[in-house]
Amino acid sequence: MPRRPEEDNPGGAVLFSRSMAAQMARVPLEFLELVEAEALLTPRTTPGGEPGYSARDIERLARIRRLHELLGLDLAAVEVVLHLREQMEELMARVEEMERRFARREQELLEEIEALRRRLLVGR
């Protein structure tokens, strides 16, 4: 799923030109254009009005290249893999947050049990 241009570029992060992005991701410029045409990557607009890519975009482009070259996936399959990866990352973040909440609640309950034990011992 392509990202909106305002995402991943908070506070005006450095944007690289198309040719620089292609070079950094080790892809031909034609491959970058194909990835854009398939809406797997959306360029942002540089202050000069040219299309540009953030470091995160370049990482994504390199990931697309690896999936395409190393696994032989076509770009439609790459899109599915990227979407599943994003869903997995979101789920993992939710699980981590739930684990933190459960750990806090467990600590609260242990403290409550200890307070009850002390009250019982004092009452004897």
C-alpha distance (Angstrom), angle and dihedral (degrees) to the residues before:
residue distance angle dihedral
M1 . . .
P2 3.82 . .
R3 3.76 118.3 .
R4 3.78 125.1 -124.9
P5 3.81 115.1 -105.2
E6 3.82 93.3 -114.4
E7 3.81 91.4 56.9
D8 3.81 120.8 88.7
N9 3.79 92.5 15.3
P10 3.78 103.0 82.0
G11 3.75 116.8 168.2
G12 3.79 93.9 8.5
A13 3.81 99.6 -65.7
V14 3.80 117.3 -162.7
L15 3.78 113.2 -74.5
F16 3.78 122.3 -155.2
S17 3.80 126.1 -147.2
R18 3.79 120.9 -108.0
S19 3.78 93.1 -103.2
M20 3.82 92.9 47.5
A21 3.82 91.6 46.9
A22 3.81 90.8 50.4
Q23 3.79 91.0 48.6
M24 3.82 93.0 47.8
A25 3.82 91.9 49.1
R26 3.81 90.3 43.7
V27 3.78 95.2 -123.2
P28 3.78 131.8 126.2
L29 3.78 114.9 -103.5
E30 3.82 88.0 -116.1
F31 3.81 90.0 59.8
L32 3.80 90.5 51.9
E33 3.80 89.7 51.2
L34 3.82 90.1 49.7
V35 3.81 90.4 50.6
E36 3.81 88.7 51.2
A37 3.81 91.4 48.2
E38 3.82 89.4 52.5
A39 3.84 88.1 50.3
L40 3.80 92.5 -122.4
L41 3.79 90.0 127.5
T42 3.79 129.7 23.3
P43 3.80 119.8 -158.1
R44 3.76 120.9 -133.6
T45 3.78 123.7 -139.6
T46 3.79 117.7 -100.4
P47 3.80 120.3 -141.3
G48 3.81 86.3 -99.3
G49 3.82 90.7 56.8
E50 3.80 95.1 -108.3
P51 3.81 124.2 125.9
G52 3.78 112.5 -93.7
Y53 3.77 141.8 178.8
S54 3.79 132.2 -141.3
A55 3.79 123.6 -135.7
R56 3.81 87.6 -102.0
D57 3.81 90.4 53.7
I58 3.79 89.5 51.8
E59 3.81 90.7 51.1
R60 3.81 88.5 51.8
L61 3.81 90.9 48.9
A62 3.81 90.5 50.9
R63 3.82 89.6 49.4
I64 3.82 89.8 51.0
R65 3.81 89.5 50.6
R66 3.82 92.0 50.7
L67 3.80 93.3 48.8
H68 3.79 90.8 46.8
E69 3.80 97.5 44.1
L70 3.78 104.8 31.1
L71 3.78 99.0 37.3
G72 3.79 96.8 29.1
L73 3.80 92.9 -127.8
D74 3.76 119.7 160.7
L75 3.80 116.0 -127.9
A76 3.81 93.2 -99.2
A77 3.81 89.6 57.3
V78 3.81 90.2 44.8
E79 3.80 88.7 55.3
V80 3.81 90.4 53.6
V81 3.81 92.0 48.0
L82 3.81 91.9 49.1
H83 3.79 91.4 48.2
L84 3.81 91.5 49.8
R85 3.80 90.1 47.6
E86 3.82 91.2 52.5
Q87 3.81 90.7 48.9
M88 3.80 90.4 49.0
E89 3.81 91.5 50.4
E90 3.81 90.6 50.0
L91 3.80 91.3 49.3
M92 3.79 91.7 47.6
A93 3.81 90.1 52.2
R94 3.80 89.9 50.6
V95 3.81 91.5 49.2
E96 3.81 90.8 50.0
E97 3.81 90.6 50.9
M98 3.81 90.8 48.8
E99 3.82 90.3 49.4
R100 3.82 89.7 52.5
R101 3.80 91.1 49.2
F102 3.81 92.0 47.5
A103 3.81 91.3 48.6
R104 3.81 90.8 51.3
R105 3.80 91.0 47.8
E106 3.81 91.4 47.1
Q107 3.80 89.8 52.7
E108 3.82 90.7 49.2
L109 3.81 90.9 50.8
L110 3.80 92.6 47.5
E111 3.79 89.7 51.6
E112 3.80 90.0 48.7
I113 3.82 91.4 50.0
E114 3.79 90.7 49.5
A115 3.83 91.0 50.2
L116 3.82 90.0 50.6
R117 3.82 90.6 49.9
R118 3.80 91.0 52.1
R119 3.81 90.8 48.9
L120 3.79 90.6 50.7
L121 3.79 92.2 49.4
V122 3.79 91.7 49.6
G123 3.80 90.9 49.3
R124 3.80 93.1 58.5
